[in-house]
């Protein structure tokens, strides 16, 4: 019997930001990241009947997304004629080793990574303090705390479209600030 249910009507609200952030950290290209998340949702819809409920809906979508990212790197590597690179992967169900472009393993951290993450965190909070108050608040709630759009809209008494305009402006300002002050 299934422990988890699937509800594609809520995927965008529940998972789009998480999947996008996961993807952008691995492909470092906005359009590609958006396309991969969209492809993930589409593949999820096509394979809903295969969802066994043994993992959460989010974990299932992430496993689809990981395959999409690997396929993306496989395609660009074959186009560039690059050599294969071993990639470790871990999911709740299994782990292994694939010959593909390397995707960062979140569990493979070094002291240098930790120091860089601390510096990045400091830079993010420094840039966050330079944003207008409303933008900083929305950015913190949505991007850092990962709260749902509906919760933020109700808390701040704004519409969803207004939230997305604010978050877009905040992210653009944060990217510029980080480019100037951290990279």
C-alpha positions as CSV (number, residue, x, y, z in Angstrom):
1,X,0.0,0.0,0.0
2,X,1.3,3.5,-0.9
3,X,2.5,5.8,1.8
4,X,2.6,8.8,-0.4
5,X,0.1,10.2,-2.9
6,X,0.7,12.2,-6.0
7,X,-1.0,15.5,-6.9
8,X,0.3,17.2,-10.0
9,X,-2.1,20.1,-9.6
10,X,0.1,21.4,-6.8
11,X,3.5,20.7,-8.2
12,X,4.3,24.2,-9.4
13,X,3.3,25.8,-6.1
14,X,5.0,23.2,-4.0
15,X,8.1,22.2,-5.9
16,X,9.0,24.6,-8.7
17,X,11.3,26.9,-6.7
18,X,13.0,24.0,-5.0
19,X,13.6,22.2,-8.2
20,X,14.8,25.3,-10.0
21,X,17.2,26.2,-7.2
22,X,18.5,22.6,-7.2
23,X,18.9,22.7,-11.0
24,X,20.5,26.2,-11.3
25,X,23.2,25.1,-8.8
26,X,24.1,22.3,-11.2
27,X,23.7,23.8,-14.6
28,X,24.4,27.5,-13.9
29,X,22.1,28.6,-16.8
30,X,18.7,30.1,-16.1
31,X,17.0,29.1,-19.3
32,X,18.4,25.5,-19.2
33,X,17.4,25.2,-15.5
34,X,13.8,26.4,-16.3
35,X,13.6,24.0,-19.3
36,X,14.9,21.1,-17.2
37,X,12.3,21.8,-14.4
38,X,9.6,22.0,-17.1
39,X,10.8,18.7,-18.6
40,X,10.7,17.2,-15.2
41,X,7.1,18.1,-14.6
42,X,6.1,16.9,-18.1
43,X,7.9,13.6,-17.5
44,X,6.2,13.3,-14.1
45,X,2.8,13.7,-15.7
46,X,3.7,11.1,-18.4
47,X,4.9,8.6,-15.8
48,X,2.4,9.2,-13.0
49,X,1.1,5.6,-13.3
50,X,4.6,4.4,-12.3
51,X,4.6,6.4,-9.0
52,X,4.5,3.7,-6.3
53,X,4.2,6.0,-3.3
54,X,7.3,4.5,-1.7
55,X,9.0,7.9,-1.6
56,X,7.6,11.4,-1.2
57,X,6.3,13.2,-4.3
58,X,9.2,15.7,-4.1
59,X,11.8,12.9,-3.9
60,X,10.2,11.2,-6.9
61,X,10.3,14.5,-8.9
62,X,14.0,15.1,-7.8
63,X,14.9,11.6,-9.1
64,X,13.3,12.5,-12.4
65,X,15.1,15.9,-12.4
66,X,18.5,14.2,-11.7
67,X,18.0,12.0,-14.8
68,X,17.1,15.1,-16.8
69,X,20.3,16.9,-15.7
70,X,22.4,13.8,-16.5
71,X,20.7,13.6,-20.0
72,X,21.5,17.3,-20.5
73,X,25.2,16.8,-19.7
74,X,25.3,13.7,-21.8
75,X,23.9,15.7,-24.7
76,X,26.3,18.6,-24.4
77,X,29.3,16.3,-23.8
78,X,28.5,14.3,-26.9
79,X,28.3,17.6,-28.8
80,X,31.6,18.8,-27.4
81,X,33.3,15.4,-27.6
82,X,34.4,15.6,-24.0
83,X,35.6,12.6,-22.0
84,X,33.3,10.9,-19.6
85,X,33.6,11.7,-15.9
86,X,32.4,9.5,-13.1
87,X,29.5,10.8,-11.1
88,X,28.2,9.5,-7.7
89,X,24.5,9.6,-7.0
90,X,22.5,9.0,-3.9
91,X,18.7,8.6,-3.5
92,X,16.6,7.2,-0.8
93,X,16.3,4.0,-2.7
94,X,19.8,3.4,-4.1
95,X,23.2,4.8,-4.8
96,X,25.8,4.2,-7.4
97,X,28.2,5.5,-9.9
98,X,27.4,6.7,-13.5
99,X,29.8,7.7,-16.2
100,X,28.6,11.2,-16.9
101,X,29.5,14.8,-16.4
102,X,30.1,15.4,-12.8
103,X,27.2,16.9,-10.8
104,X,28.1,18.2,-7.3
105,X,27.3,15.7,-4.6
106,X,25.9,17.6,-1.6
107,X,27.4,15.1,0.8
108,X,30.9,15.4,-0.6
109,X,32.0,18.5,1.3
110,X,35.6,19.6,2.1
111,X,36.8,22.2,4.6
112,X,37.3,24.6,1.6
113,X,33.7,24.1,0.6
114,X,32.5,24.9,4.1
115,X,34.6,28.0,4.2
116,X,33.3,29.1,0.8
117,X,29.7,28.4,1.9
118,X,30.3,30.6,5.0
119,X,31.7,33.4,2.9
120,X,28.8,33.0,0.4
121,X,26.3,33.1,3.3
122,X,27.9,36.3,4.7
123,X,27.8,37.8,1.2
124,X,24.1,36.9,0.7
125,X,23.1,38.5,4.0
126,X,25.2,41.5,3.3
127,X,23.4,41.9,-0.1
128,X,20.1,41.2,1.5
129,X,20.6,44.1,3.9
130,X,20.9,46.4,0.9
131,X,17.5,45.5,-0.6
132,X,14.4,47.6,0.0
133,X,12.6,46.2,3.1
134,X,9.7,44.6,1.2
135,X,12.0,42.9,-1.3
136,X,14.3,41.6,1.4
137,X,11.3,40.2,3.4
138,X,9.8,38.5,0.3
139,X,13.3,37.1,-0.7
140,X,13.9,35.8,2.8
141,X,10.5,34.1,3.1
142,X,10.4,32.6,-0.4
143,X,14.1,31.8,-1.3
144,X,15.8,31.3,2.1
145,X,12.9,29.9,4.2
146,X,11.2,28.2,1.3
147,X,7.7,29.2,2.4
148,X,4.7,28.6,0.0
149,X,3.5,31.4,-2.2
150,X,0.0,31.4,-0.6
151,X,1.4,31.7,2.9
152,X,3.6,34.6,2.0
153,X,0.8,36.4,0.1
154,X,-1.6,36.0,3.0
155,X,1.1,37.1,5.5
156,X,2.1,40.2,3.5
157,X,-1.4,40.9,2.0
158,X,-0.2,40.8,-1.6
159,X,-1.2,38.9,-4.7
160,X,0.7,36.1,-6.2
161,X,1.6,38.1,-9.3
162,X,2.9,40.9,-7.1
163,X,5.0,38.4,-5.1
164,X,6.6,37.2,-8.3
165,X,7.4,40.7,-9.5
166,X,9.0,41.5,-6.1
167,X,10.9,38.2,-5.9
168,X,12.2,38.7,-9.5
169,X,13.4,42.2,-8.6
170,X,15.0,41.0,-5.4
171,X,16.7,38.1,-7.1
172,X,18.0,40.4,-9.9
173,X,19.4,42.8,-7.3
174,X,20.9,40.0,-5.3
175,X,22.6,38.6,-8.3
176,X,24.1,41.9,-9.2
177,X,25.2,42.6,-5.6
178,X,26.8,39.1,-5.4
179,X,28.5,39.5,-8.7
180,X,30.1,42.8,-7.5
181,X,30.9,41.8,-3.9
182,X,31.5,38.0,-3.9
183,X,32.7,36.7,-7.2
